[in-house]
Amino acid sequence: MAILGTAHPHLADHLRVLAGHAEVCAVHPGRYPTGTSRRLHELRDVPVVADAALADAEFALVCSTTAEHRELIATAVRAGTPVLVEKPLAATATEAAASAHLVATAGGRVAVAMFLRCAPALRRAGEFLAEGRLGELVAGDAWFTHPGLLDGFFADAGAMWMLEPSWGGGSAFADLGVHLVDLLRWLLPEAPLRVRGALLRPLPAGGPGDAGGTALVEWGTVPVALHAGWTSRSGGVRLRLEGTRGTLRVDGGHLVLAAEEGMLIEAHRPPAAGDATTAFLAGRQRTPEGRRDVERLPGPDDAVECAGVLEAIAEAAV
């Protein structure tokens, strides 16, 4: 694997999964220099290259700033190299659509690291929905938050770019809410998402973007509140779905299904950013029957749809 860009905070999560499963053959630091020295110590003895050449790479991991995604993805797909790229695919829906078109035109294989659909507890939630265990859905709530802004995470040189629009950052709700939007689209692919309203909090220091907030969406005909932001302690991933036959709650890896037939409680490992790497690597393997055994990750077209919903949420909050 070639690492293209080192600015993204999830690089360490990807490297933990790669250890023992894939060799990192080269690293291209990208154009955001302050995020580089902090993370290159995790890639000791790996050649650092000045450009994004991929001659020896079987696949690529793009962990750059958002602003660099398109050029790095273009380099990879033109070389015929499959790509796992950190979210978001692009800073706007228009830019995401342009990147998706580039990938489709080149016949590239690109997966976007929106990892909630890989989490065991949330996959179980999808199974229960498919089985009709909740009956007709009535309402829902979904949360993805952390206290990064409170803890000074974005004051550190390695993550400051996430507050700078020129590098593709600036919105806490979009940063974490993209996962929730992708989760809803994955759980019920046939249910369209329509934005009905939103309230986003400004960043404490001012400037463009937000610190997080809440959006009300229609998921098919079901009202769902999405909560995302960088100022919640202790944060985490939570999902609550209520139906005419039961209620489902997921808190990290803890799942509770309270249905007509009784209560079911399950404990799973919590969602983790490295789950996307695991799923991507699984897609590179073949079963004895020759079939690819893939937990399907979202692709560029999924990222475009998510970006459109997030832009509608930002517009609703104005």
Salt bridges, closest charged atoms under 4 A:
ASP13 OD2 - HIS10 ND1 2.90
ASP13 OD1 - ARG16 NH2 2.57
GLU71 OE2 - ARG31 NH2 2.86
GLU86 OE1 - HIS8 NE2 3.61
GLU86 OE2 - HIS14 NE2 2.79
GLU127 OE1 - ARG124 NH1 2.80
GLU131 OE1 - ARG133 NH1 3.15
ASP141 OD1 - HIS227 NE2 3.05
ASP151 OD1 - ARG233 NH2 2.82
ASP156 OD1 - ARG38 NH1 2.98
ASP175 OD1 - LYS87 NZ 2.42
ASP182 OD1 - ARG117 NH2 2.72
GLU218 OE1 - ARG196 NH2 2.55
GLU242 OE2 - ARG240 NH2 2.73
GLU260 OE1 - ARG245 NE 3.16
GLU261 OE2 - ARG133 NE 2.90
GLU266 OE2 - ARG124 NH2 2.45
GLU266 OE1 - HIS268 NE2 2.85
ASP275 OD1 - ARG269 NH1 2.82
GLU295 OE1 - ARG123 NE 3.53
ASP302 OD1 - ARG185 NH1 3.18
ASP302 OD2 - ARG296 NH1 3.51
